[in-house]
């Protein structure tokens, strides 16, 4: 939790082309590297051979990954050049597709039959209830020249059957059902016309026999048998995928897909790759040790960044503080010579929110809402802190869901002492604005401008506090004179011109006026605290005027919920406004460059022979080219 962001460091590493993927993975896996290349890009030709196999893999995965085991990621992606590894991996998947073809066809046929049986179910149930004696066995045994069918049409749909088709019509639910016979060769045309009109065309299962009641009784057993067969086929498909090493092939292609997307920010020729960018690491030794663990012998070096590179800011706020960065990022990213206001925001936002919505019960509701939102939004801690602050001020006000006499206030009843409630935020606002000006003073020192702008900030504070304290004692007016004199001397010392002197005096008058107006803006914090207390008192007064206890309880519950929702929204807006406009405008510009670490590679390093692979890679790295070794399971 630093006062300002740390600057990222520019790194460079040159590696053999065959080590580029593993190097980038190691760097990205640490989560502290932003790849960036300043120069001509020459990596496109290296990535082109990966595009086709990866696109093919994505196509296969969309269709069949439910039959594959989870990808397995070795310590290193490839023992072969990446383009050869990609081709080998996609060939493994294609072999699985060829071997699985008959199983997939049987599974698809079973699934189509299951869908048709789901459509037969309500039809048979309707006919069974009506006592129909229609012989479905006759339809099932109509072949070989004829074929039985069932068309399920909308209520007003016209039969699509060709001339010569025979059918018997019945109705169920909001549909018409046509049960009939047709020459087997004409059945595909009939089904095509039916589907074009929004109808369902069902074949008659060969096991149908007897009436609708008898077929309906047999239907669950048939569906169970089909589900058993489908499950068995899926198990065979998964077993086949395991035997053919699809888990390892998918792991290789997932990692190469990541490499293809990430390697746009490096440069390669036929032998070497130059990998550069920014890192938040402070010690290159830790990175190089991680590279050695996977067999990469090259080392990362920290060097001066290119002149045209934008220096990113690295913030190291703890996890509990990060949700408050939403206020900071609403303005921008703090630069490396700019104060990070997140810590101050984490203090101000809950205090102002709690002051305006001080109620033990309301705070508990907001706190509970934050706990319920955990895992659904990253901002849930804001509800948590604001709820705790509301409960704290609720004890200070002695307020529980608008009931002001259940507990004694630790401080004041809002409606009993409104002037105090308005005055305290104004005084606190003056302190907040002073902190803002002091942070600007510190920033000017970081930028080497303390002798001009920094002195102007000191002069500004003297005038500002001289005016405020003069309301208590006129003798404090000397602070105003001291500040004005300091401003004049500062201007004459730095620029030594009458024009600059007049401009400086005018700026000080304007800034002082703005500070005083901003200070008065904090009075709205007390005003909303009074409004909150007045609304709750109104809810309680309405409930007291009702003679029925149940109605009074409903009024209290609904009224408090409305107050929580409406005031939570309004107070949240006002808190944000005071932070962004009154506080931030004193010092925060947000012109920094965001540090954006590369996405993590899809790997969990689940390997038992990682060290063996690394040692083999070290031996191979001394050779001019990779050994001629065919891809085996996990050896792509």
N, C-alpha and C positions, 0 to 999 in steps of 0.2 A: 504494500500500500504506500506508493511513493507520491511525493508532492507533484511530480511531473512525469510524463512518459520517458522511457529510455529510448535512445536511438537504436534502430536495428543496425546490424553490421553486415557489410558486403563480403561475401565469400566467393571463392573460386575453387574449382577442382577439375583437373583434366584426367580422364580415364579412358582406357581402351573402349572401343565401341561396344564390345561384347559385355562390358561391365556397366554400361550406362543405366540399364534398367534397375539392376540391384542397387547401384549407388543412389539413384533417385528414390527408390523405395526406403532405403535406410534413412535418408535425410528427411523424407516426408513423414515416415512413421514416428519420428520424434515430435512432430506437430509444431516445429519451431522454424520452419523454412518456407520462404516465399520465393519460388523460382522466377527469375527475370533475366532476360537476355537483352543486352544493349549492343546491337550490331546486326549484320545481315543474317537472316535465317537460312540455314541449309539442312534442316532436319526433315523436310517434307519427303525427300526421296527415300530416306531411311524408314519412314513410317508407312509409305505407300504399300509395301508388301503385307502389312498387318491389316489393312482395311477390309479386304475381301474375307479372310477367315474369321475376323471378329464379327463382321456383319452376318456371315453365315451362322456363327455361333448364337448370336442374338435371335435370329429367326428360329433356330432349333429350340433355344431355351424357352421362347414364348409358347411353343407348342408342347414341349415334352419335359420341361424341368421338374414337373410334379412326379415324374417317374425316376428322377436321378437322385443319388445321394448328395448330401451337402458337399460343396467344393472343399478340397483339401489343399492347403497351402504349405508348401515346403519352405525350408529356410531360405532357399534361393529359388527363383522362378524357373530358370532355364540353365541346363548344362550345354545347350546348343545355341547358336545364334537365334535371336528372337523370331526372325521370319521363318526359320526352319522349325522352331518349336511350335509356332502358331499353326503352320501347315500340318505338322504331326498331330497336334491336339485336335484340330478340326477333322482330320482323317479318322481318329479314334471315334469321334462322335458320329461321323458318317457311317462307320462300320456298325455302330450300335443301331443307327436308323435302319440300315439294310437288314440286319439280323432281327430287329424288332418288327419289321413290316408285317409279317403274318399275325403276330400277336396284337399289333395295333389295329389291324383290320377286324379281327375277331372282337376286340374290345369296342370298336366303333359300332359294329353291328349289334352287339349286346346293348350298348347305350341307346341306339335307335329303337330297339325293341322295348327297352324300359320306358322310353318316352311315349311310345305308342300305347303300352299297357297303362300308363298314367292317364291317357286320354280315354282308354276303354273303360276304366274303373267307374266314372260317373254315369256313363251310358248304360253299362250292365246293371248298376245299382238302380237306376231309374226304371229300366225294363223289368227288373225283378220285383220292384215295389208295385208296379202296375199289373203284375201277374201275367206278363207276356209269355206265350207258348212258342215263340219263334225258335226254330231249331238252328242253333249256331253250328252244330256239327255238320249240317248239310252245306253250309257255306265253306267250312274248313276242308271238306272232302269233295269240292266241286271240280277239281282238276281231272286230267291235265290240260284240257282245252280251255276250260273256264276258270276264273279266279274270283273268289269272294272279296268284297271290299266294304268299307264303311266310310261315308263322307260326313263330316261334321260341319254344317253350314250355319252362318248367321241366320237369325229368324227370317229376314227378308231376302236371303240369298237365293239365287237361281241355280238349279242343278247344272253342273258343267258337263254332264256325261254325253258322250257321242251317241248318235242314233243307234238303236238296238240294245242299249243298256237296260237291264232290268233292275228294279229296286223296290223295296218296301220302305215307306217313310214312317218315322216316329219322331216325337219331340221330347226333349228333356232340357230342364233349366231354361236358358234363353236361346237354345239352338235347335236346328233340325238335323236329324240323323237319317241318312239314306243307306240302307243295308241292301246289297244287291250282288248280282253276278255280271261279269263282263268277260269277253274273250281275253285270255291272259296277255296276248300281245298288245291289246288296247289299254291295259291297266296303267302303264307309265304315262300315256298321253292324258288319261283321265286325271291322274294325280297331279300332273303338271298344270292342267287347267284349273283344278280345284285350288291349288296353292296360289295361283295367280289371282284368284278371287277372294283370298283370305280364308279359305277353308282348310281343314285338315283331312288328309287322305290316309286311312289306316288299312293295312293288310290284316287278314284274318289269321291269327295264330293257328298252327296246325294241331295244337292240343285242345282247341275248343270242341266241346261236345255237349249236347243237350241244350237246356234252356238257359236264359240269362242268369237265373238264380243259381244253377249248377256251375256255370262258368265263373260267376262272381265269387262263389265259395272257393273255387280252385285258384283264383287270381293271386291271393297273397302268397301261396306256396310257390307259384311260378316266379313271382317277383323276388322272393327270397333266394330262389335258386339262381336267378340271373345275377343278383347282387353277389352271391358267393362266387360265381364264375368270374365276374368282373374283378372282384378282389383278388382272386387267384391269378388272373392275367396281369394285374398291376404288380403283384409280388414277383411274377416271372420277369416283368420288364425291369423292375428294380434290381433283381438278382443279375440280370444280363448287364445292366449298367455298371454294377459293382465289379463283375468279372472282366469287363472291358476297360476298367479304369477311368470311367467318366468323371469320377470325383477329382482325380488329378488333372485330367484334361481341362475340365471346367475351371479349376483353380488357376491353371496356366493362362487360359484365355481371359479370365476376369482380370488378372494382373496385367496382361498385355493391353487390355482395353484401357485400363487406368494409365498405363505408360503412354499409349497412343494419344490420350487426351492431355496428358501433363507435359509431354516432351516437346510441345510447341514452344516452350520457353528455354530450350537449350539449342546448341549448335553442334553439328557433327560433320565429319568428313569420313572418308573410307576407313580410317584407322582409329581416330580419337573423337571424343565428345567433350565439349567445354560446357560445364554446368556451373551456372552463376546465379546469384540472387541475394536475398536478404535473410538474415537469421537473427533470432533473439537469443541464441546461445552465447554465453560469455567465454566458453572455453572450447577451443577446437579439439582438444584432446579427447573429450567425451565422444564427439562425433567420429573421430578417426578410430577410436577403439571399437565403436559399433560397426564401422566399415570393415575392420580387420576380422570381426567375428563371422562375416559372411564371405571372407576371402578377397575383398577389394583392397589392393595394396596402395592405391593412390591416397593422398591426404588433402584435407580441406585447409585452405589458407584464408586468413582475413586480410584484405587489402583495401586500399582506398577506392571508394565507389566511382563509377564514371561521372563526369561532370553533369551530364544530362539526366542522371537518375534522381528520382524523388525519394528523399529519405523518409521511410515509414516510421511511425511512432508505435512503440511497444508498451502497452499498458499491462500492468501486472496486478490488477485488482483481485482480491480474494473472491471466492464464489458467492459469498453473501452480499458482496458489494456490486457484483456485476449487473443485477437487475436494474440498478439505478443508473446504469450507463445509457438507458433509453433517453433520459433527459439530456445527457451530454451529447449523444449522437443526433439528437433533434436539431442541434446547431451545427455540429461537425465533429471532427476528430482533433483532439488537442495535439498541437505540434510539440516537437522535442524541446522547444524553449518557451513552452506555455504550460501553465498550471492545469492539472487535471482536476476539474471541479467535482468529480464523482463523489469523493469522500464528503465534501461539504453538502452535496445534494442529499446524500444518505442521512445526514443530520437534520437538514432543514425540512425536507418533505414530510417525514412522519410528525415532526413537531408542529408544523403549521396545520397539517391535516387534523391531528389530534386536538389542537387548540380550537379549531372551528367545529369539530364534531365530537366534543367531549361528552361521552356517555358510556357507562360501563356496559350496558346491554348492547348498544349499537356497536361498540368496539368488539364485543364477543361475537356478534353476527359477522362482522367483516373479517375477523380472525378465522372463524369457521369457514367462511367462503374461500379464504386463501388456502386453507388446508385441503378443501375439496377440489380446488383448482390445481393442486400439486400434480405435476406430470402432464397437465393439459396445456399449460402456458408457462413460459420462462419468467413471467412477471408475477407469479403467485407470491413471491416474498414481499412484494410491495403491499399486497393486502395484509400480509402477516404483520409487517412493521407498523402500518397505519392503524390496524386494528388494536395492536398493543398500545400505541400512542393514544388512541381514542379512549381506551379503558383507563390509562393513566390519568388523563385529564378528566375523565368521568369521576374518578375518586377525588380529584382536586375540586370539581364542581359539586360533588355529592349528587350525581344525576344517574338514575337507573331507569331507562325507557321512559324518561319524562317525569318520573316520580322523584321529587327533590327532597323528600323528608324521610326516605328509607334509611339513609346513612348521613352522617355529618360531613360536610365538605372539608377537605384538607386546606382549601384556600378560600374561595368565594362562591356564592351563588351568582351566576351570570346576571340575572335580571335584578338582583339586589344591589349590585355595584357595577353598573354599565360603564362608568367613566374609567374605572380601573381596568376593565376588560378591553377597552379601546386603547388605553394609554400604553399598556405593556407591549403589544405588537409594534407600536410606533417606535418605542425605545429599542426593542429587539431588531426592528428593521434598520435603525441607524447603525447598530453594531454589525448587521449583515452587510450593509453597504460599505462600511469601513473595511471589513474583511475583503470585499471585492476590490476596493482601491489599493489595499496593501498587497493583494495578490498581483495586481497590475504593476505595482512598484517592484516586487520581486522579479517579475518577468522582464522589466526593463533592465534590471541588473544582469539577468542571464543573457540578455541581448547586447550588453555593453552600452546601454543607453541611460544608465542610472544618473549620470551627471546632468542630464537635460530633462527627460521625461520623468525620471524617478524623483528629482527635486520638485518638479511640478506637482507630482502626486502628494508629496509631503505638504507643500503649500496649500493644496486643495483641502486636505484633511484639517489643517489648522483653521482655515476660514470656515469650513463646514461645522466643526465642533465648536468654534467660537460663537457662531450664530445660535446653535442649539443650547449651549451652556449659558448664553446671555439671557435666556428666558428664566433661568434660575437665579443668576446673579450678573448684573451688568458688568461687573469688573472682569468677567471672562472675555469681554470684548477685545482685550489686547491680543487674544489669539487670532482674531480676524486681521488686525493690523499686522501681526507678525507674518501671517500667511500671505497677505497682499504684498508686503515688502519682499518676502522671499521670492514670490513670483516675479516681481519687477527686477530684482537682482539677477535671477536665473535667466531671464530673457536678455537682459543687457550683456550678461557674461557670455551667453552662447551665440547670440546673433548680432548684438550691438547696433541696433537700428531702431529708430522711432516707430517705424511701421510694425516691426516684430513686437515691440513693447505694447503697442495698442492692441495687436492681435492677441497677445498673451493675456492681457487684462480682460479683453472681451471673452476669450475662451474660459477664463476662470469664473467670470460672472455667470456665463451660460451653464457651465458644469455645476456650479454651486446651486443654481436654480433647479437644475434637473435632479440633483441629489436630494434637495428638500422636497420636491414633488414626489420622487420615488419613496422617500421616507413616509410621507403621508399616505402613499398607496398601501402601506402595510396596515393602515387602520382598518382596511377591509377584512383582515383576519379577525379582528375583534368584532366587526359588524356582523360577520357570518356566524360567529359564536353566539352573539345575541339573537340572530335570526333563528338559529338552531334551537336555542332555549325557548324562544317564543312559539315556534311551531309545535314543539313537544308539549308546552303548556296548553296550547289550543287543543291538541288531541286529548289531553287529560280532561280539560274543561268540557269538551263535547261528551266524553264518556261519562263524566259525572252528571251531566244533564239527562241521562237516559235512565229510566226506572228499571229496565230489565238487565239483569247481570250478564246474561249471555250476549246481548247486543253490545253492552259496554266492553266486554272482552274482545269482541270482534272489532269494534272501533279502535281499541288500543293496539291490537295486533296489526290490523291493516294500516292504521295511521302511522305506526312506527316503521312499518316496511316501506311505505311511501316516502317517509322522511329519509330513511337510509338510502333509498335508490336515488331520489331527486337530489338530496344534499350531497351524496357521495359523488354524483356526476358533477354538480356545480362546484363543489369544494375542490374536487380534483382538477378542474379547469383553472380555478383561481390559483391554486398552489402551483400549477405548471406555469401560469402566466408570471407570477411573482419570481419564480426561479429563473425563467428564461429571459424575461425582459428587465426586471429590476436588478437582479443579482448578476446574471451572466454578462450583461452589457457593460459592466464596470471593467471587465478584464478578459473575457473569453471570446476568442475569434473563431476557433474551430477550423483553422486552415491547414491542419496537419494531414498527412497521408496515412490511411489505415493500413496496418500490417495484416496481411491476409495469408495465413499459412496454407500451403497446398493441401488438397483433400487427402485423407488417409488412404493408402492402398488397401485393397480388399485382402488382407492377410491376417491370420492369427498365429502364424509361425508354429503350427502344430506339427512338429517333425521330431523324430527321435534320432535321426542321423544327420542333423544340421552340421555338427562339427566334422563328420566324415566328408560331407559335401564340400565344406569350406576347405578342408585339407586337399581334397582332390582338385578343387578349383585353383588352389595355390600352385599345385604341381603343373596344372594345365596352362596357367597364365604365363609360364616361362616359354611355352611353345608359340610359334608364330601363328598357328591356326588351330581350331578345335579338333580333337581326334575324331576320326570317322566312326561314329557310334550311333547305332539306330535307336530310336525312341522306344523305351520300354515303359512299364507302369511307373509313373512318378519320375521319369527321367527325360522329360521333354526339354 
